[in-house]
Amino acid sequence: MVLNNIKTISKVDKGNFLRYLSRFSDQCQNAIDIAKACKQSLKVKKIQNVVILGMGGSAIGGDLLKTFLMDELPVPIIVNRNFKLPRFVNEKSLVFAISYSGNTEETLTTFKEALKRKANLVVISSGGRLAFLSSRQKLPLIQIPPRLPPRAALGYLFLPMLIFLEKWKLIENQSLNIIEAINVLREQEGLYNPTLTVPGNRAKEIALKIHKKIPLIIATEGLTDSIALRWKCQINENSKNLAFIQLSPELGHNDIEGWKGAGKLSKNLIGLVLKTSNETEDNLCRINAIESRLKDHVSDILTIQEKNSGKLAQILSLCYLGDYVSFYLSVLNKVDPTPVSNIDALKLKLMDHKRKVLKRKS
């Protein structure tokens, strides 16, 4: 069994991506400590909305924040993933500008626009241009450790926002939720690590079942949608594998008809249904009905559920399971999870195009 052979895993994992996975609980605790130690503060007025600026791994924390606080934060949260800032952003907006590298073009562009509109800004970054500009403007800066792939820095990119929202009394104290979540993650580190073999290692078992398949991830809007996005992105980037998301209840009004056209492709699809213990009776009824329809259009269906813990713990633990699944799938696919050559090549092409445009204008 490939996944039970530590030497084989190490041979594929040339960039040692495993070291980031194995220390995730420590990262989360460190993220909390860094955020609490940040002395810079804002004179927060009456906030009307919360906006997270980010792309890729730097934006997913905003999605998780939105899911976690949907029933608690009395103002809307949006995650902005483009070059334009919504018209409504103004001096009554709280804006988290997040770029792990500090040089993400889309985030820098919208950050500068938010400055012009006098929004309340907080920056989360490991350095780069964004950290420099925030220091020059004397904005709150949560400077996180460098030299991590952004997708391996989820704790740093997510949890500090909770601390700041708590500091400004926009949400209740999160200490108990955070302690519970970190304890659950520490337990999982022992359950998913490579020394625990199959059968018995849940992450390895799921990876084996989805190997050579295209995951169709089914999630519930407002509950597991951001977790599904994390799974998709990790499978894309770490495993170099296609994956798609469909959200309930909306999929029952459109996607479900598209399944009829899968034909012979259905043997290449596998359904992954994400659930938490927070599902309402209506949601569960709909998801169960969807599963019964889905079974005729995919090769298999896996139900992946977290139970017996609080909402934050379930969100982070489901994400953590997905991270490990994507890692073991990369081993089965015989690809090093660390490099992202297509992403890097696209960035270089765009930079080259921009240089040519600037040269023509000069």
N, C-alpha and C positions, 0 to 999 in steps of 0.2 A: 504493500500500500504506500503510494507516493507521499501522502500527507502524514504518514506515521514515521517517515524517515527524516530526521532533523538535518542530516547532511544534504539531502536533496532539496529541502526547503531553503537552506542557506545558499546552496549553489544557484538557485533561481533568484533569490532575494539579494542580488549583488549590492544594491544600495542600502541594504539593512533597514528596510522600511519597518521591519518588525520591532525595532527598538522604540519607535514612536508609539506603536500600539500597546506595547507592554507597560508603558509609563503613563497611560492616559489619566488615571485617577490622580497621580501626582501633578500632572499638568493642570487639572481642574482646580486642585487645591492652590497651586502656585498662582493661577489666574485670579482667584479670589483674593489672595494676599496682595498681589500687585495692585488690583483695583482699590482695595481698602487703603493702601498706602499712598494713593494718589491724593495730594493735598490741594491741587488746583480745584477750584469749584466755580460754578456759575450761579448768578443770581436768577434762579429759575422763576419766571413769571407764570402766569396761568397758561399752561401748555395745552394746545388744542390738538396736536398730532405728534406722532413719533415717526421719524423717517430714517431708515438705515440705507446708507450708500455703500455699495459693494458689488463685487463680481466674484463668480466662482466660489472657491472655498472661503473667501472673505465675506460672502453674502449669506451663506447658509445659516450662520448664527442668528441673523435677523429673521429668517424664516422660522427657526425654532422658537425665538422669542415671541413671535406673533402667535404661534400655536400655544405656547405655554401660558401666555397672558390674555388669551382671547376672552376669558370669562372674568378677568380681574381688572385690567387696565381700562379706565373709563374713556380713553381717547383712542382713535384708530392708529394702527401701525401699518406702514407700508415699507416694502423693500424695493429700492430703486436700482435697477440694473441697466442703466443706459447713460448716454451723454447729457440728457435733459433732466432738469429738476422740475417737478410738478409746480404748476402755477400757484397752488395754495401755500407753498412753503414760505414762511415769513418769520417775523420776530417772535411769534408765539409757537413756533415749531421747535421741537427737540430733535436734533439731527446727529446721529452717530455715523461718522465717516470711517469706514473700515477698509483698510488695505494692508494685508500682511507685509508685502514688500514696501509699501509706501509709494509706489510708482505706478499704480494702476491708472491708466489714462482716463477711463470713464469716471472713476471716483474722484480724481484730482479736478476734473472739469466741473463736476457737480458740487464738490466741496467749495471751490472758488465762487460759484454762483450763490451757494448758501451763505457764504461770508458777506457777499454784497447785499443780501436780503436781511442781514442781521439776525439770522437764525441762531438758536442756542446750540453750539457745536461741541461735540466731544470726539476725539480721535483715538482710534485703536490701531496701532501699527508697530512694526519692529524697527522702523526707521524710514529711510528714503525721503523723497520730496515732501510727502504728506506730514511726516513727523517734523521736518524742518519748518514748514509753513505754520504748523500748529504751535510750535515753540515760539516762533516769531510773533504770532498773534496772541501769545499767552493763553492759549486754550487748554482745557483739560486734556492731557495726553496720557493714555495708558500704553506705555512702551513695553512691548512683549519681547521675549527672546527671539533672536534671529536664527537663520539657517535651518528652518523647518519647511517642508512642503506645506503650503497653505492648507491643503486638505487634511494635514496631520496636526493642525493647530486649533481644532474646534473649541476646546476648552478656553483658550485664550481669546478667541474671537466671539464667543457667546456669553460666558458667565460675567465678565466685567460690566456688561450692560445691565444685568440684574442688580448688581451692587450700586450702580449709579442711580437707577430708578428708585431703589430703596432709600438711598441717601437723600434724595429729593422728595421722599414720601409720596411718590406716585404709585407705589405698590407697598404691600405689607412686608415686614421683615422676612427674609428668605433663608435664614440660618438653618432652620430645621430641615427644610427641603433640600438645601445644598449638602448638608451632612449626610442625609439619607442617600442622596444620589451618589456621592463619592464612596460611601460604604458599599453600595450595590455594585459600583464599577470595580472596586477592589476585589469583591467576590468573583466577578466575571473574569478578571484577569487570570485567575487560577483555573477557570472553567474552559477558557478558549485558547490558552497558550499551546504552543506546538508539542510540549511534552505530554499533554493529555491526548490519547489516541482515539481513533474511531474503532468501535462505537463508543459513545460517551462524550465526545466533543461536538457540541451542537453546531458550532460554526463550521467545522470540517464536514459534518453530515450534510448541511445545507449546500455548501460549496460543491460537494460531490453530486448532489441531485440536480443542480443547475448547470453543471459542466456540459459544454457543447450545446447549451440551450440559450434562448433569448428570454430573459425574465420579463414578464408582464406584471408589473407591481400594482396591486389594487390597494387603494387606501381611502380613508374617509376624510372629506374636506373638513378642515378645522381641528382634526384630531391626529391623524397620522400622515397628512399630506406632506409636511415638511420632512418627516422621517423618510417617507418614500423617495423624496427628492435626494436626500442624503445617500440612500442606498443606490439609487440610479447613478449619481455622480461618482460614487466610490467604485462601483462596478465598471463604469466607463473609464475612469482614470487609472485605477489600480490594476484591474483585470484586463483592460483593453478589450472590453466586451460590450456589445450593445445591450441596452435595457430601456424599457419604456414604462411610463406611469399612466394609470387611468384612475380617476377619482369618483367615488360615490358621494352623493347620489347622482351627480351629473352624468356619469357614464351610462346610467340606465335610460337616459334620454337621447343618446346618440351612439357612443362607442359600441354598445352591445350589438347594434345592427351591423357594424363593420366586422365583427367576428365571423359573420357568415362568409366573408370573402377570403378568409385565411386559407381555405383549401388545404393543399399539401403542406403549406407553411406551418400549419398547426402543430405538426410533429416536432418543430423546432422551438415552439413556445412553451414556457412553463409559467404558471400563475403563482405569484407570491402575494398572499393576502396578509396585510399588516393589521394587527388589532392591539388595543390596549384595554384595560379594565374600565376605562371611562366611556366606552361605547354606550349610547342610549339604546333602549329597546327597539326604537324605530330604525336606528343605524344597523343594529345587529340583524334585524329581520331582513333589511334590504341587502346587506352583505351576504347573508346566507342564501338568499334568492339568487344573487349574482353568481355566487360560487356554483350553484346547481346548473346555471346556464353555461358558465365558463368551462365546465369539465368536458363539454363536447367540442371545444375549440382549442384546447391546449393538450400537451402530452401528459401533464400532471398538475396538481395544485398543492402548494404547501401553505399551511396557515401558520403564521409566525406571530406569537402573542406574548406580551409581558403582563404579569399579574402581581398582586400582593405588594405593591409599593406605590408611592405617591406619583403625581403627574410628572414632575421634573425627573425623577429617577427612571420612570418608564421611558420618557423621551430619550434620555441620554443612554440608557442601557440598550434600547432598540437600535439606536445609531451605532453604538459600540459593537453590537453583534454584527451589524451590516459591514462595519469596517473590517472585522476579522473575516467575514465571509468573502469579501472582495479580495482580501490578501490571499486566502487559501485558493480562491478561484484563479488568481494570477499564477500561483504555483502549478495548478493543474493545466493552465494555458501555456505554461513554460515561458512566461514573460516577467521581467523584472518590474515590480510595481512602481518603483521610484521615478524613472524618467517619463516625461510626457512630451515625446518628440513632436507629435502633431501640433500640440498647443504651442510649443516653442517655435516651430517652423512658421505657424500662422502669425505669431507676434513679430517675428523677424520680417516677414513679408509686408505686414502692415507698417512697420517702422520704415522699411525701405520705400514703400509707397508715399509715406508722409514726407520723407526727406526729398523725394523727387518733386512733390507738390510745392514744398517750401522753396526749393531751388528754382522752380519755374516762376514763382511769385517774386523772387528777389531780383 
